[in-house]
Amino acid sequence: MIWSEARLDLTIYIGFISAGLAIALREIFTNIAALIIIVLQKPFEVGDRIYLNNSAGDVIDQKMFHFVKI
């Protein structure tokens, strides 16, 4: 038989594990994607005025994983 129950159970198990990991690591993946966008596109530099959630500030420092605004 091509589709045995043991192979189907393994496929379902791997599917549930991968879905759980994707949900658990969603924030990490989005942060990595944001880091890539910031590093490659360079949407702002030190000294630029930016607006985030109805607050404005100047970028005073830009590091690998975060930036500082005042």
PLY file of the C-alpha trace (Angstrom):
ply
format ascii 1.0
element vertex 70
property float x
property float y
property float z
element edge 69
property int vertex1
property int vertex2
end_header
0.00 0.00 0.00
1.43 3.42 -0.97
-0.36 5.43 1.75
0.14 3.53 4.94
-1.20 4.77 8.25
2.29 5.05 9.75
3.45 7.41 7.01
0.26 9.49 7.32
0.66 9.77 11.10
4.25 10.96 10.69
3.16 13.58 8.15
0.46 14.91 10.46
2.88 14.98 13.39
5.50 16.93 11.40
2.78 19.31 10.18
1.63 20.08 13.72
5.20 20.56 14.93
6.06 22.95 12.07
2.83 24.93 12.57
3.53 25.24 16.29
7.08 26.43 15.64
5.88 28.96 13.09
3.38 30.39 15.57
5.87 30.39 18.44
8.67 32.01 16.42
6.47 34.47 14.49
7.79 37.53 16.34
11.41 36.51 15.83
10.86 36.02 12.09
9.16 39.43 11.75
11.99 41.10 13.68
14.58 39.49 11.40
12.62 40.65 8.34
12.47 44.19 9.76
16.22 44.10 10.43
16.88 43.09 6.82
14.69 45.95 5.55
16.40 48.49 7.82
19.90 47.32 6.88
19.34 46.97 3.12
16.97 49.85 2.36
18.23 52.25 5.06
14.89 54.08 5.43
16.37 56.50 7.98
19.75 57.60 9.29
21.08 59.25 12.43
19.63 62.76 12.63
16.40 62.04 10.75
13.04 62.95 12.29
10.70 59.94 12.44
7.10 59.42 13.54
6.02 56.24 15.36
2.48 55.76 16.69
1.62 59.45 17.02
4.97 60.37 18.57
7.83 62.13 16.83
11.53 62.03 17.55
15.03 62.31 16.15
17.15 59.22 15.54
20.24 59.58 17.72
21.69 56.05 17.49
21.22 53.09 15.16
22.48 49.66 16.17
22.11 46.18 14.71
18.87 45.23 16.48
17.36 48.57 17.54
17.48 52.32 17.09
17.21 55.09 19.67
14.97 58.13 19.22
14.33 61.07 21.49
0 1
1 2
2 3
3 4
4 5
5 6
6 7
7 8
8 9
9 10
10 11
11 12
12 13
13 14
14 15
15 16
16 17
17 18
18 19
19 20
20 21
21 22
22 23
23 24
24 25
25 26
26 27
27 28
28 29
29 30
30 31
31 32
32 33
33 34
34 35
35 36
36 37
37 38
38 39
39 40
40 41
41 42
42 43
43 44
44 45
45 46
46 47
47 48
48 49
49 50
50 51
51 52
52 53
53 54
54 55
55 56
56 57
57 58
58 59
59 60
60 61
61 62
62 63
63 64
64 65
65 66
66 67
67 68
68 69
